[in-house]
Amino acid sequence: MTPTELWSAAADIDFLGSSLDHWLMAAGAGVAAYLLSRLALRVVLQRLKLLAERSATRVDDVIVEVLGATRTWVLWAVAFLVFCEMLDLAPRWQARVSQLWFVVMMVQLALWVSRGVVLLLNRHLLSHGHLSQESASATLLSWGLQTALWTTVVLAVLANLGVNITALVASLGVGGIAVALAVQNILGDLFASLAIALDKPFEVGDAITVNGVTGTVERVGLKTTRIRALGGEQIVMSNADLLKSAVSNYKRQQQRRVVFKFAVSLETTASQARAIPDLVREVIETREDVKFDRAHLQRIGDGALEYEVVYVVQRADYKFYMDLQQEICLTLIERLQALAVDFAAPKTVLAVPEAAKGLFETRPAGARRVA
């Protein structure tokens, strides 16, 4: 028998409803599908990498890394499904192939989304710094999002395979509610930790004041935040309680409004009193990083003329502010002395009972009181 006759005889053999030549054509189509998909993925990634190098945005970088998460076994699965599509299979097997298409596509889509979530979360935390201190919050958020993602994928696959998932979804919902009610306080602190990690009301190293406590944030945990107080002790606060309170973040302070008062003697003349606000203006405006606001004779008090001065320090450094305030006060003392203006002395009233007034009588030197 010649090779041609041998091939014709073999081609007539029917296996699972398809002849040998159909099997060979399907195998060739499957291999071609794998090679073409592999080549197309490589070309697309190379083009996107070139665009990412020229672009200033990070979106294309994320797309490149997400597409880089394409699994080789997925490409082989696609090739196998193309191979099956080329065969004349029975209707029930064709339905199974359609279901496998859905499973493969859903799994690969979930892998892309999972990779994208991790990349975006890491980039967000890196852009705000302190990634090491927030790794617990980042891990928790990533775990929660991926759990929700893969739960959705599994339910969708089961529904596509013909499984009735209504009872399963109801059971998951009831169980989730029961667990949430049992650990609602812990979950409140956990979500508060995620809110701190994402919203950034403060970061590790920031000086803050909350609920009367002033100190530096040392660590933001899953349930509590630790603050090193000015006295040296460590204050541990619940994340949920902390977010319910007003937080003053001094590290993000860009300028400082300063209000201070001083009083001069009532013996100050009207012309001297009128010159004092201009004198204060001159003293403050000669300083750097300072914006003078106002200086006024606020009121005539008991035994003193009281002035109020307002200026803005355009730097947040507390030491710079204190040095500046000291120099302003010293210079103001010198200028008022040159103007012959005295500061008001505190007035003390001493109440003496009638029976004790004799003890404070003025007597000549050397005289003695006779009982």
C-alpha positions as CSV (number, residue, x, y, z in Angstrom):
1,M,0.0,0.0,0.0
2,T,1.4,3.3,-1.0
3,P,1.7,6.2,1.5
4,T,-1.1,8.1,-0.2
5,E,-3.4,5.1,0.1
6,L,-2.3,4.6,3.7
7,W,-3.1,8.3,4.5
8,S,-6.5,8.0,2.8
9,A,-7.3,4.9,4.8
10,A,-6.2,6.6,8.1
11,A,-8.1,9.8,7.3
12,D,-11.3,7.8,7.0
13,I,-10.9,6.5,10.6
14,D,-13.6,8.2,12.8
15,F,-12.7,8.9,16.4
16,L,-15.2,10.6,18.7
17,G,-17.1,11.9,15.8
18,S,-14.1,13.5,13.9
19,S,-11.7,12.1,11.3
20,L,-7.9,12.0,11.7
21,D,-7.4,15.0,9.4
22,H,-9.9,17.0,11.5
23,W,-7.9,16.1,14.6
24,L,-4.6,17.1,13.0
25,M,-6.2,20.4,11.8
26,A,-7.5,21.1,15.3
27,A,-4.1,20.4,16.8
28,G,-2.5,22.7,14.3
29,A,-5.0,25.4,15.1
30,G,-4.4,25.0,18.8
31,V,-0.6,25.3,18.5
32,A,-1.1,28.3,16.2
33,A,-3.5,29.9,18.7
34,Y,-0.9,29.5,21.5
35,L,2.0,30.9,19.4
36,L,-0.1,33.9,18.1
37,S,-1.4,34.8,21.5
38,R,2.1,34.6,23.0
39,L,3.5,36.7,20.2
40,A,0.6,39.2,20.4
41,L,1.1,39.6,24.2
42,R,4.9,40.2,23.8
43,V,4.3,42.8,21.1
44,V,1.7,44.6,23.1
45,L,3.9,44.6,26.2
46,Q,6.9,46.0,24.3
47,R,4.8,48.8,22.8
48,L,3.3,49.7,26.1
49,K,6.7,49.7,27.8
50,L,8.0,52.2,25.2
51,L,4.9,54.4,25.8
52,A,5.4,54.1,29.5
53,E,9.0,55.3,29.3
54,R,7.9,58.4,27.4
55,S,4.9,59.2,29.5
56,A,4.9,61.0,32.9
57,T,1.8,59.2,34.2
58,R,1.7,56.0,36.1
59,V,-1.4,54.5,34.5
60,D,0.5,52.9,31.6
61,D,3.1,51.5,34.0
62,V,0.3,49.8,35.9
63,I,-1.2,48.4,32.7
64,V,2.2,47.0,31.7
65,E,2.6,45.2,35.0
66,V,-1.0,44.0,35.0
67,L,-0.7,42.4,31.5
68,G,2.6,41.0,32.7
69,A,0.6,38.9,35.1
70,T,-0.9,36.8,32.2
71,R,-0.2,33.2,33.0
72,T,1.3,30.8,30.6
73,W,-1.1,28.0,31.5
74,V,-4.0,30.4,30.5
75,L,-2.5,30.6,27.0
76,W,-2.2,26.8,26.9
77,A,-5.8,26.5,28.1
78,V,-6.9,28.9,25.3
79,A,-5.0,26.8,22.8
80,F,-6.7,23.7,24.1
81,L,-10.1,25.3,23.8
82,V,-9.4,26.4,20.3
83,F,-8.4,22.8,19.5
84,C,-11.7,21.5,21.0
85,E,-13.7,24.1,19.0
86,M,-12.3,22.8,15.8
87,L,-13.6,19.3,16.5
88,D,-17.1,18.0,15.7
89,L,-17.9,17.2,19.3
90,A,-21.3,16.1,20.7
91,P,-23.6,18.9,21.9
92,R,-23.0,18.2,25.6
93,W,-19.2,18.4,25.1
94,Q,-19.6,21.7,23.2
95,A,-21.5,23.1,26.1
96,R,-18.7,22.0,28.4
97,V,-16.2,23.8,26.2
98,S,-18.2,27.0,26.4
99,Q,-18.3,26.7,30.2
100,L,-14.5,26.2,30.2
101,W,-14.1,29.4,28.1
102,F,-16.0,31.3,30.8
103,V,-13.9,29.8,33.6
104,V,-10.6,30.5,31.9
105,M,-11.5,34.1,31.1
106,M,-12.9,34.8,34.6
107,V,-9.8,33.4,36.3
108,Q,-7.4,35.4,34.1
109,L,-9.5,38.5,34.6
110,A,-9.4,38.0,38.3
111,L,-5.6,37.6,38.2
112,W,-5.3,40.9,36.3
113,V,-7.6,42.7,38.8
114,S,-5.8,41.2,41.8
115,R,-2.5,42.4,40.4
116,G,-3.8,45.8,39.7
117,V,-5.2,46.2,43.3
118,V,-1.8,45.3,44.8
119,L,0.1,47.6,42.5
120,L,-2.3,50.6,43.1
121,L,-2.3,50.1,46.8
122,N,1.5,49.9,47.0
123,R,1.9,52.9,44.8
124,H,-0.5,54.9,46.9
125,L,1.3,54.0,50.2
126,L,4.8,54.7,48.6
127,S,3.6,58.1,47.4
128,H,2.8,59.0,51.0
129,G,5.8,57.4,52.6
130,H,6.1,55.3,55.7
131,L,5.2,52.1,53.9
132,S,6.9,49.9,56.5
133,Q,4.8,51.3,59.3
134,E,1.6,50.8,57.3
135,S,2.3,47.3,56.0
136,A,-0.3,45.8,58.3
137,S,-3.0,48.1,57.1
138,A,-1.9,47.5,53.5
139,T,-2.0,43.8,54.0
140,L,-5.4,43.9,55.5
141,L,-6.9,46.0,52.8
142,S,-5.3,43.9,50.1
143,W,-6.6,40.7,51.7
144,G,-10.1,42.1,52.0
145,L,-10.3,43.3,48.4
146,Q,-8.9,40.0,47.0
147,T,-11.2,37.9,49.2
148,A,-14.2,39.8,47.8
149,L,-12.8,39.5,44.3
150,W,-12.2,35.7,44.4
151,T,-15.5,35.1,46.2
152,T,-17.3,36.8,43.3
153,V,-15.3,34.8,40.7
154,V,-16.0,31.5,42.4
155,L,-19.7,32.3,42.7
156,A,-19.9,33.4,39.0
157,V,-18.1,30.2,37.9
158,L,-20.4,28.0,39.9
159,A,-23.4,29.8,38.5
160,N,-22.1,29.3,35.0
161,L,-21.6,25.6,35.7
162,G,-25.2,25.3,36.6
163,V,-24.9,25.2,40.4
164,N,-27.7,26.9,42.3
165,I,-25.8,29.5,44.4
166,T,-28.9,31.2,45.9
167,A,-28.7,29.3,49.1
168,L,-24.9,29.7,49.2
169,V,-25.1,33.5,48.8
170,A,-27.8,33.7,51.5
171,S,-25.7,31.6,53.9
172,L,-22.7,33.8,53.3
173,G,-24.8,36.9,53.9
174,V,-26.3,35.6,57.2
175,G,-22.9,34.3,58.4
176,G,-21.2,37.6,57.5
177,I,-23.8,39.6,59.5
178,A,-23.4,37.3,62.5
179,V,-19.7,37.7,62.5
180,A,-19.9,41.4,62.0
181,L,-22.2,41.8,65.0
182,A,-20.0,39.7,67.1
183,V,-16.8,41.6,66.4
184,Q,-18.2,45.0,65.6
185,N,-15.9,46.9,67.9
186,I,-12.8,45.2,66.5
187,L,-14.1,45.7,62.9
188,G,-14.7,49.4,63.7
189,D,-11.0,49.8,64.7
190,L,-9.9,47.8,61.7
191,F,-11.8,50.0,59.3
192,A,-10.6,53.1,61.2
193,S,-7.0,51.8,60.6
194,L,-7.7,51.5,56.9
195,A,-9.2,55.0,56.9
196,I,-6.1,56.4,58.5
197,A,-3.9,54.6,56.0
198,L,-5.8,55.8,53.0
199,D,-7.1,59.3,54.1
200,K,-3.8,60.3,55.9
201,P,-5.2,62.6,58.6
202,F,-1.7,62.1,60.1
203,E,1.3,59.9,59.5
204,V,4.0,58.3,61.6
205,G,6.3,61.0,62.9
206,D,3.6,63.8,62.9
207,A,3.1,66.0,66.0
208,I,-0.6,66.0,66.8
209,T,-3.0,67.0,69.6
210,V,-6.1,64.8,70.2
211,N,-8.4,64.6,73.2
212,G,-6.0,66.9,75.2
213,V,-3.0,64.7,74.4
214,T,-0.1,66.2,72.5
215,G,2.8,64.1,71.2
216,T,4.4,62.4,68.2
217,V,2.7,59.5,66.4
218,E,4.9,56.4,66.8
219,R,2.8,53.7,65.2
220,V,-0.6,53.2,63.6
221,G,-1.7,49.6,64.2
222,L,-4.7,47.6,63.2
223,K,-6.6,48.4,66.4
224,T,-4.7,51.2,68.2
225,T,-2.5,54.2,67.5
226,R,0.5,54.8,69.8
227,I,1.5,58.4,70.6
228,R,4.7,59.5,72.4
229,A,3.5,62.3,74.7
230,L,5.7,65.3,75.5
231,G,6.2,64.0,79.0
232,G,7.8,60.8,77.6
233,E,5.0,58.4,78.3
234,Q,3.3,56.4,75.5
235,I,-0.4,57.0,75.0
236,V,-2.4,54.1,73.3
237,M,-5.6,55.2,71.7
238,S,-8.3,53.3,69.9
239,N,-8.4,54.0,66.1
240,A,-12.1,54.4,66.1
241,D,-12.1,56.8,69.1
242,L,-9.3,58.8,67.5
243,L,-11.1,59.4,64.2
244,K,-14.2,60.5,66.1
245,S,-12.2,63.4,67.7
246,A,-10.7,66.6,66.2
247,V,-7.0,66.1,65.4
248,S,-4.6,69.0,65.3
249,N,-1.7,68.1,63.0
250,Y,1.2,70.5,63.7
251,K,3.5,69.0,61.1
252,R,1.3,70.3,58.4
253,Q,1.1,73.7,59.9
254,Q,2.3,76.2,57.3
255,Q,2.2,79.4,59.3
256,R,1.5,80.5,62.9
257,R,-0.7,83.4,64.0
258,V,0.7,85.0,67.2
259,V,-1.2,87.2,69.6
260,F,0.5,88.7,72.6
261,K,-0.2,91.5,75.0
262,F,1.8,93.9,77.1
263,A,0.9,96.8,79.5
264,V,2.6,100.1,80.1
265,S,2.3,102.5,83.1
266,L,-0.6,104.9,83.4
267,E,1.9,107.6,83.7
268,T,2.6,107.3,79.9
269,T,1.6,110.4,78.1
270,A,-0.9,110.5,75.2
271,S,1.8,111.2,72.6
272,Q,3.9,108.3,73.9
273,A,0.9,106.0,73.9
274,R,0.1,107.0,70.3
275,A,3.6,106.3,69.2
276,I,3.8,102.8,70.7
277,P,1.8,100.9,67.9
278,D,4.1,102.4,65.2
279,L,7.1,101.4,67.3
280,V,5.8,97.8,67.5
281,R,5.2,97.8,63.8
282,E,8.8,98.8,63.1
283,V,10.1,96.2,65.5
284,I,8.2,93.3,63.8
285,E,8.4,94.3,60.2
286,T,12.2,94.3,60.3
287,R,12.2,90.5,60.9
288,E,12.3,87.9,58.2
289,D,9.5,85.4,57.5
290,V,7.1,87.6,59.5
291,K,3.9,89.4,58.4
292,F,2.7,92.2,60.7
293,D,-1.0,92.3,61.2
294,R,-1.9,95.0,63.8
295,A,-1.0,96.6,67.1
296,H,-3.6,98.6,69.1
297,L,-4.2,100.1,72.5
298,Q,-6.8,97.6,73.5
299,R,-8.1,99.2,76.8
300,I,-7.2,101.3,79.8
301,G,-7.1,98.9,82.6
302,D,-6.7,99.2,86.3
303,G,-3.3,100.8,86.6
304,A,-2.1,100.1,83.1
305,L,-2.5,100.8,79.4
306,E,-3.0,97.4,77.7
307,Y,-1.8,96.8,74.1
308,E,-2.6,93.8,71.9
309,V,-0.3,92.8,69.0
310,V,-1.0,90.3,66.2
311,Y,1.5,89.0,63.6
312,V,1.9,85.9,61.4
313,V,5.0,83.8,61.4
314,Q,5.3,82.3,57.9
315,R,7.2,79.3,59.1
316,A,5.9,76.4,61.1
317,D,9.1,75.7,63.0
318,Y,8.3,76.1,66.7
319,K,11.9,76.9,67.7
320,F,12.1,79.6,65.1
321,Y,8.9,81.1,66.5
322,M,10.2,81.2,70.1
323,D,13.5,82.7,69.0
324,L,11.6,85.3,67.1
325,Q,9.2,86.1,69.9
326,Q,12.2,86.5,72.3
327,E,13.9,88.9,70.0
328,I,10.8,91.0,69.5
329,C,10.2,91.2,73.2
330,L,13.9,92.2,73.9
331,T,13.9,94.8,71.2
332,L,10.5,96.1,72.4
333,I,12.0,96.6,75.9
334,E,14.9,98.6,74.5
335,R,12.7,100.8,72.3
336,L,10.2,101.5,75.1
337,Q,13.1,102.4,77.5
338,A,14.5,104.8,74.8
339,L,11.0,106.3,74.6
340,A,11.0,106.7,78.4
341,V,8.0,104.5,78.8
342,D,7.8,102.1,81.7
343,F,6.0,98.8,81.8
344,A,3.1,98.6,84.2
345,A,4.0,97.0,87.6
346,P,1.5,94.5,89.0
347,K,-0.8,96.1,91.5
348,T,-1.3,94.2,94.7
349,V,-4.0,95.1,97.3
350,L,-3.3,94.0,100.8
351,A,-6.4,93.8,103.1
352,V,-5.3,94.4,106.8
353,P,-7.8,93.8,109.6
354,E,-8.4,96.6,112.0
355,A,-7.0,94.7,114.9
356,A,-3.7,94.2,113.1
357,K,-3.2,97.8,111.9
358,G,-1.1,98.7,114.9
359,L,1.5,96.2,113.9
360,F,2.2,98.2,110.7
361,E,2.5,101.7,112.4
362,T,5.5,103.8,111.4
363,R,7.8,104.5,114.3
364,P,11.1,106.4,114.6
365,A,14.2,104.4,114.2
366,G,15.3,102.8,117.5
367,A,11.9,103.3,119.2
368,R,10.2,100.3,120.7
369,R,6.6,99.5,121.2
370,V,5.5,99.2,124.8
371,A,3.0,96.6,125.4
